[in-house]
């Protein structure tokens, strides 16, 4: 079952000191105090992109969990280019990626993935909303 809800695409550029904004991204300075206190403890810069909620990406609920679904009109290049951009700007070449739903949700983190693995899983509808994925430029 797909539905349109409020969510955003977030990147935490681990170890980045100077803000470097990519295209339509915005530096995000207000912490999600309750929901993402551990992620806000990561040293680096947080950026946010808000998708058109009626297009590009949507959510599907399967077995009580929300997954990010790529529609035919989705700009996957924006996601991949933005991840490459911030992976290059991270001194350790790692970022966290989070498709965040609004509301009270518990923090959840994934293990380290390569950019290729993350993009493949995104295209296959295997990326969960409200899970922070650790993407590494040089992951196995």
C-alpha distance (Angstrom), angle and dihedral (degrees) to the residues before:
residue distance angle dihedral
X1 . . .
X2 3.80 . .
X3 3.78 124.3 .
X4 3.77 138.5 166.9
X5 3.79 114.6 -110.1
X6 3.79 138.0 156.0
X7 3.78 113.0 -82.8
X8 3.76 138.5 139.1
X9 3.79 139.8 -155.1
X10 3.80 114.1 -119.1
X11 3.79 133.6 -172.8
X12 3.79 125.5 -168.6
X13 3.81 108.5 -160.4
X14 3.80 100.7 -149.7
X15 3.79 114.6 -133.8
X16 3.80 95.5 1.3
X17 3.81 112.8 143.4
X18 3.81 104.8 178.9
X19 3.79 118.6 55.3
X20 3.78 114.3 -115.4
X21 3.78 112.6 179.3
X22 3.80 118.7 -152.3
X23 3.84 116.4 -145.2
X24 3.82 110.2 -66.9
X25 3.80 95.9 0.6
X26 3.78 120.6 117.5
X27 3.80 126.8 -148.2
X28 3.79 105.5 -112.7
X29 3.77 116.0 -144.0
X30 3.80 105.7 163.5
X31 3.80 110.3 88.7
X32 3.76 123.2 -136.7
X33 3.78 87.8 -124.9
X34 3.76 98.8 -172.6
X35 3.78 101.9 27.9
X36 3.81 104.4 41.5
X37 3.79 109.8 21.1
X38 3.84 92.9 135.6
X39 3.80 92.7 50.2
X40 3.80 90.9 49.0
X41 3.81 88.1 54.7
X42 3.83 89.4 64.8
X43 3.81 111.2 104.1
X44 3.78 108.8 -119.3
X45 3.80 142.8 63.3
X46 3.80 127.1 -58.2
X47 3.84 120.6 -143.7
X48 3.78 130.2 -176.3
X49 3.79 136.4 -159.7
X50 3.80 121.1 -171.3
X51 3.79 114.4 -148.1
X52 3.77 126.0 -146.4
X53 3.79 97.2 -96.7
X54 3.79 94.0 -146.7
X55 3.82 94.9 52.0
X56 3.78 144.7 33.4
X57 3.80 102.7 22.0
X58 3.75 130.1 25.0
X59 3.76 137.4 171.5
X60 3.77 131.0 -110.0
X61 3.78 124.5 -165.1
X62 3.79 114.2 -139.5
X63 3.78 122.0 171.6
X64 3.79 91.4 -16.2
X65 3.83 95.4 -52.4
X66 3.81 128.0 105.9
X67 3.80 118.4 -128.2
X68 3.80 128.2 -169.6
X69 3.81 109.9 -116.4
X70 3.80 121.4 -159.3
X71 3.79 113.6 -139.7
X72 3.80 124.1 -151.9
X73 3.82 91.6 -102.7
X74 3.81 94.2 50.0
X75 3.79 118.9 129.8
X76 3.80 98.0 -132.8
X77 3.78 88.8 164.1
X78 3.82 88.4 65.9
X79 3.79 90.3 55.7
X80 3.80 95.1 44.8
X81 3.83 94.6 43.2
X82 3.81 92.1 47.9
X83 3.80 91.4 50.1
X84 3.81 91.5 49.3
X85 3.82 89.7 47.2
X86 3.81 93.4 53.9
X87 3.82 94.7 38.6
X88 3.81 86.9 59.3
X89 3.82 91.8 49.5
X90 3.79 95.2 49.3
X91 3.82 110.0 92.3
X92 3.82 88.3 -141.7
X93 3.84 94.0 38.3
X94 3.81 93.9 -120.4
X95 3.80 133.7 120.3
X96 3.76 137.5 176.0
X97 3.81 116.8 -129.2
X98 3.78 122.2 -160.0
X99 3.80 132.1 177.9
X100 3.79 96.1 -160.7
X101 3.78 126.1 -158.9
X102 3.76 117.4 -157.0
X103 3.76 117.7 -112.4
X104 3.76 137.9 57.8
X105 3.78 106.3 -41.8
X106 3.78 130.0 156.0
X107 3.79 119.9 -113.0
X108 3.76 115.3 -101.4
X109 3.80 130.0 179.3
X110 3.79 134.1 -165.9
X111 3.77 129.3 -147.4
X112 3.79 122.2 -99.8
X113 3.82 117.3 -64.5
X114 3.77 134.1 -177.9
X115 3.80 117.6 -117.4
X116 3.80 90.1 -111.9
X117 3.80 92.9 52.9
X118 3.82 91.7 47.0
X119 3.83 92.9 50.0
X120 3.81 92.1 46.8
X121 3.82 91.1 50.9
X122 3.82 90.6 46.7
X123 3.83 91.0 53.5
X124 3.82 89.7 48.1
X125 3.83 93.7 51.2
X126 3.82 93.9 -112.9
X127 3.83 99.0 123.2
X128 3.79 113.5 101.2
X129 3.77 125.1 -142.4
X130 3.83 114.9 -118.7
X131 3.79 93.5 26.2
X132 3.81 118.2 115.1
X133 3.81 108.4 -138.7
X134 3.80 118.9 -156.2
X135 3.80 108.0 -139.9
X136 3.81 119.3 -168.3
X137 3.78 125.5 -168.8
X138 3.80 91.3 -142.9
X139 3.83 100.7 35.3
X140 3.79 118.8 139.2
